[in-house]
Amino acid sequence: MEPISFIIISGIVVGISVFASFQNKKRKIKKKMRNAPFKRIEHVTDGETVTIAGNVVFYKRSIKAPLSSRECVYYHVTVERLKSSGKSSKWVKEIDEASAVNFLIDDGEQLALVEANAIEGFLEMDRKYKSGSFNDASQALESFLQKYNIKSTTTFGFNKKMRYKEGALEKHEYCIICGTCYWEKAKDYEIDGPEDILIIKATKEQPVYITDVKDILIK
């Protein structure tokens, strides 16, 4: 087999592996969400694990997605570098970072508060960037890499071939949430209006599952 053919095949195999991992996570979250009853906020019973949906409302504060600087309540970023060894080449994950803050979800009738201390999310990675030969990393990409003491160039100053992906849950964006819910006093969370507010929390057995993939519940 010609060396170039071997490298291409290796790249395809790695690409399939990454795609499979991506799909496995989606299937897991889809299964969790479909196994929990889908309800409007007002119909949820205290202590029940349900799936609800609505639009994101900021609560107290937001965070910035590191690559795009988008204001959001949850982001997920991955960075991969193409590593070559002999005749083979593969993408290796260098960074996998996610961060979230508490936020509200509005189903059109009522609000619920999502606690962000333990979230497992599946987001559309809708911002994608690359750096490599004749394509320097932007300042935003360089700043993010510096957090992990990673450089976009080799010791000799050549650009490493890298790819960056980011997903973010922004204000007013539609999302689907699955978690265990409790009714608590709204005033305890400094929320005006209703007497009680539904709080969606993680438990020892299960995190809060989040996605912005609208068709994830479709069979």
Secondary structure as GFF3:
##gff-version 3
##sequence-region A 1 219
A	DSSP	alpha_helix	3	35	.	.	.	ID=ss1
A	DSSP	three_ten_helix	41	43	.	.	.	ID=ss2
A	DSSP	beta_strand	49	58	.	.	.	ID=ss3
A	DSSP	beta_strand	63	64	.	.	.	ID=ss4
A	DSSP	beta_strand	71	85	.	.	.	ID=ss5
A	DSSP	beta_strand	88	100	.	.	.	ID=ss6
A	DSSP	beta_strand	103	106	.	.	.	ID=ss7
A	DSSP	beta_strand	111	114	.	.	.	ID=ss8
A	DSSP	beta_strand	119	122	.	.	.	ID=ss9
A	DSSP	beta_strand	127	131	.	.	.	ID=ss10
A	DSSP	alpha_helix	139	147	.	.	.	ID=ss11
A	DSSP	beta_strand	162	170	.	.	.	ID=ss12
A	DSSP	beta_strand	174	185	.	.	.	ID=ss13
A	DSSP	three_ten_helix	186	189	.	.	.	ID=ss14
A	DSSP	beta_strand	196	201	.	.	.	ID=ss15
A	DSSP	beta_strand	208	211	.	.	.	ID=ss16
###
